[in-house]
Amino acid sequence: MVTDLAYLESAGAGYETTFTARVLALPPGGIVLDRTLFYPAGGGQPSDRGVVTGPDGRPLSIADVTKSGSVVVHRLGRGSRPSLAVGDSVEGKLDWDRRYGHMRLHTAQHLLSAVVFQRTGRKTRKATFGAGRGVIDVVGTWPPVETASTLAEAFASYLAPAREVRIRWLPRTEWEANPSARAGLVPLPPQVDPVRVIEIDGIDTCPCGGTHLRSTGEIGEFTLEPFAQAGDATRIGFALRTAAAHSERVTP
């Protein structure tokens, strides 16, 4: 069985909120579909949530989404009991506010990691985010020449005027022959080919399987927290200060 990850297809696919799919399997407490727009937790990005509605018209709450091999399992919320059968056609609907918040945070994280690398040469070892806040762990102990305020100023310079965020697909051999300087701390899984590359115009190129904005102008206002040591790394926290730039779904 294979679940087609429809959210990967293009920058516009990240803004889609509804889709139709066919039920492939019904493991205990979950649903496996032949295609999905729900992002499964991974790479520091939390999963999407939402509902799946079957032929009986009753919406089933999706509380968590995970990837197991080549399939995505949509975990049902408490009290949701599917009256589904393998082969049924269903409609999925994402929680847009949650998805869009993750898109803003994820694009902000790429931009922050790129600004840190541009100004210090230090790569991001790990990034996590959710609920309006994120952290990056940067290789090496600081004390930095850069301060939170100078990094914030550099970050803001890429928000206005806004920079385009693009998605490209490259054959793995092409990517490995000419990878970006910032990438490489986390090896690509052996099965990844082609490589999905996220580009922020003028500053960053990095492989990524997450959901992103189409422009840095959608990130909105943010704050950087005081630097902290995390073992042999430096931890930089960041948070969105404003509500979503678009309270409703953005039309692709």
N, C-alpha and C positions, 0 to 999 in steps of 0.2 A: 504494500500500500504506500501511496505517496500523496502528501497534501501539497497542492500548488500554493506557494506563498505569494498571493496576488499583490500584497502591499509593496513588494520589492520592485515591481515592474518599472516604475518611473517616479519622478518627483510628484506628479499629480496623483499617483495611486495612494500616497500617504494621506491625501485629503478626502478620499472616498470613505463613506461611512456605512454603506449598505451593500450587500452582495447576496447572490444565490449560490447554493452549493448542494451537493448530494451526500447523504450519510453513507460513510464507508464502514464504520464499526461503532459499537456502543459498549465500550469498556465500563466497568462499574464506576458510576459517578461522573461519566464524561461522554463526549461525542467526538468522533473523528470524522472530518469532512474531506471531500476531494479537493477543495480549495478554500482559502480563508483570507480575510483582511485583518483578522485578529493577530496582533504581534505576540509571539510567545516569549516569556521572560528570558533574557540572555544578554550578554555583553554589557551588563550594567543597567540595562533598560528594563523597567517593570513591564509586565504583560498588560495588554488591553483588557477591558471588561465590556460588557454589553449584554445583549440578549440574542437568542436564536429562536425563531418561530417556525414550528412545523406545520403540517397539513391541517391540524385541528385548530390553528389560529392562536394557540396558547403560548405566550412568550416564556422561554426558559432562561433564567439568569445564568450568565457566564461569569464566574467569580475569579477564575484564574486560567491561564493558557500556558501550556508547556510543550516543548518539542521533544520527541522521543525518536531518534533515528530520522527517518524520512517522513514521519507523520506528526501532526499537531493535535494535541488532545485539549479539547475545550472542557474545562472542569466546571461542573454545575454548582450553582449556589445552593445553600442549605434550603431544603424544602422543594427544590425543583426536581420533579420526577418526569422524565421524558416519556411521552406516548409516541415513540418513533420506531421505525423499522429501518433496517439497512436498505438503502435504495431510495428512501424518501427524499424529496426536495425540501430544502429549508431556506429561510431568509435570515441572514445575520445582520445585526445593527450594532455598531460600536458606540461606546460612551465617548462622544466627541470631545467634551471638555478634558477628559483624562488623556485621550490620544493627543490632542493639540498641545496640552501642557508638556507631555513627554517630547513632542517634536521640538518645542521651543527650548527645553532643557538640553536635548541631545545636540542640537545645532549650536547652542551656546557653549556646550562642553567642547565640541570640536574647535570652535573659534578660540576659546580660552587656551586649550592645549596648544593650538597653533601660535598664538601670541606669546605664550611662555617659551616655546621652542625658538621662535624668531628672535626673541630678545635675550635668551640665556643659553640656548643650545640644549636645554634639558627636555627629555622626552617624558610623556605621560605613561606610567606603568599600569595604572588602573583608574577607571572612572565609574562612578555609580551616581544615580539620581532618581528622584521621585518626590511627589508631594511638594513641588515648587522649589526644591533645593537639590544641589548636587555637590560632589567632591571629586577632585582629581588628585592622585598621588603622583608626584613628579620625582623622577630619579634623582637621588642625591640629597644630602642635607644642604640647607640654605646657608649661612645667612645671606640673603640676596642683596645684590645691588638694587634690584627692583623692589619696590614696595607695592602693597596692595593698591595704593592710589595710582601709581604710575602704570601698573598693569591694567587697572580699570580704565584709565584714559586711553591706553592703546586699544583695548577691547572696544570701547565706545566709538573709536575712529572708524571701525568697520561696520557700524550700525547705520550711520548717516554720513555720507550717502550709503544706501543699502548695497550689499554685494550679493550677486546671484549665487545660489547653491545648486549645483548640477550633479546628476548621477550619470556615470559612464560604466559600461561593462567592458572589461578587457580580458583577453585570453591570459591565463595564468602565466604562461611563458613570457608574454609581453610585459606583464606587471613585474615579474621577478627579474627581468632583464634591466628594468629601469624603475625601481620602487622610489617612493618619495623619501626624503631624508627623515621626516618625522616618524614614519611608520617603521615597523619591524621588531618592536619589543615583544609583541605577542604573535607567535607564528600563525599563519593561516592554516586552518584545518586541511588535511590532505585532500578531502573531497571537494574543496572549493575551486571551481573552474567552470565558467569565467569568474573573474573577481569584480565585485560591485564596488566602485570607487566613488566616494563623495568628495566633491571639489567646492571649495569656497573661493570665489574669484579673487585672485591676487594674493592669497595667503596660505591655502591648505589643500592638500590632496591626501586622502587616507581611505583605505578599505574599510567598509562598514556594512552591516546588514540591518541597521536600524532604520527608523522613520525620521525624516528630516523636513525642515521648512524649505521653501523655494527661494527664500531671501532672508538675509540677516536682519532686514528691517522689521521682521515679524517677531524678533526675540523680545523686544521691549526693554524696560529699565531693569537693572540688576544691581546686586551688591556683591562685593568680594569680602570674605571674612579674613581675619588675621591668620597668617600662616602658622602652621603647627607641624611639629615633627611626628612622623609615623614610622618608627624604626629607622631604616636607612633612606627614607623618602621624605619629601616635604608635601604636606597636605594643604590644598587650597580649596576652601569651600566657596560656593557661589549660590545665590538665590535670586529668583525673579521677584521684583518689587511690585510689579503691576499685574493686573488681571490680563487674560488673553487679549492680544491685539485685535482679535476677531472673535466675538462672542458666539458667532454662528459658524458653521462649516464654510470654508473658503471654496468657491467653485474652481475646479481645476481648469 
